[in-house]
Amino acid sequence: MAKTQKGWRVDDEIAELATARAKDRGMSVGDYIAALVREDADGLRQRGLEAARRFLDEHQAVFDEAEDADRRARGAHAA
């Protein structure tokens, strides 16, 4: 596939984040950005977020109970 060079302007913070995330994934920044665009265009990111929301909606009570138990345990040690 032919590649086209583009020039984009982003904040320094975004450029640093993109560079770091690309490095973490073992990718060039261009390939990392291309992957993000493909994921967005394919709806992969949105489907993942929706799946996470459904999971939390279904299991939030379990997380709340664990958090309450942790708070109670920490409170008991403070006395």
N, C-alpha and C positions, 0 to 999 in steps of 0.2 A: 504494500500500500504506500502510495506517495505521501510525503509529509510536507506540510506547509508551515512556514515560520510566521508567527504572529507576535505582536508586541502588545502587552496588556499592562495597565497601570493598576497596582494594588498597594495598599498600605504596607509599610515595612514589616509590621507584625504578621500580616497575612503571608508575605513572601517568606519570612523566616519559618512560619508554621508549615507552609507547603514544602519547603526544603527539608525540614526535619521529618515530616511524615513520610515524604518520598524516600528519604534515607532509611527510615525505620522499616519500610516495606521493600527495600532493595531495588528501588525504581528511580528513574530519572524524574525530575519535576514535570517534564512534558508528559511522560507516560502516566504519572500520578494524576495530573489534571485530566488527561483523557479518560482515565478509569472513572474519575468522579463524574465527569459529564455523561459517560455511558451509563453508569449506575443511576444517575438522575433521570436520563432519558428513558431508560428501561423501567423506571419506577421501583427499582430494587431497594433504594433507601427508604422510600415511602412505605413499601410493603413491610420492611423490617421494623420501622417505627410503629406501624399499625399492629404488627404481631407482638411487639413489646408492650404496647398499650393494652391489648387483649389479655396478655399474660398477667400484667399488673392488676387489671380489673378483676380477673378471676382469683388471684392469689394475694391480693393486698392484705387481707386479714391475717395471713400467716406472718407476713413481714411486720405488721403492726404488733402482733402478739410477741414476737421475738424481741422487738424493740422495747416493748413494755417490760418484759421479763429482764432484759439487760439493765434497764433503768432501775428496776426494783432491786436487782442484785448489787448494783453500784451504790444505791442508797443504803442498803443494809451494811455495807462495808464502811460507809462514812461515819456511822454512829460510834 
